[in-house]
Amino acid sequence: MYTTVTKNLVTLARMLERLDRSAVAVDPQQYRGVVEHLSEVLRAMPDDAHLHAVLDASPSTAELYENLQYQHAGLCRSPLEPGLNAELAARAAIEAARHSASQPKH
C-alpha cells in the first residue's frame, strides 16, 4: 500500500531525475529545494520494498540515499564485488610496477 510518504518519494525522485537530466541550466535554488525535501522524505521513509523500488529506478535518488546513509552504512547500495576487484587489480598493478622498477636495467 502506498502511503503519502511513498507518493512524495516517487514524485520527488522523478523531479530530481528530470533536473539531473535537463539539457538547460537548472535554477540552483530549485535544485537545492528538491534535494532538501527529498532528503527529508528519505529520512522518514521506512526501509521497505517501496523504498528500494524507487532507489532502483532513480539513480540520482539512490546516490542521495547512499550519501545520507554513509556515516552509518558506508556505500550501502554500491556493489561490493566490482569495488573489491578494482582494489585487487590496483594492488596487483602497483606491485608489478614496484617489481619492474626494482629490476636492473639492461
Steps between C-alpha positions, in 0.01 A plus 500: 500500500635840402512754778521876463872478576546243222306716253713800594815292457398390151408856397821651633715224354348565157560873542864445593555272202349764267717772651815288475429415136391849396666633187448856622649664807307427818435763764733410789241599761241275337747212487604553862135514607419170328808333651425631850136393484595162355759456776231558762270246336783245473571538871131443580458208261504149647759263355254294300431370150350833390816687594724254320278502190536878479874482563538237227306718255665832588881510496509860627278415795703186571819708508339752735373218724845344512655834594244545777573149633878516458590572863301194610534257212777616267423450134197289585359477146826469308581150383785363709652256251593751224656731759695217655618377160613851406694530825668162446589591140647832615709327765627247245591780257683691773690189603591424138624857453710476819644169387579640154664810650723287723630288210840601359487680164681337208 
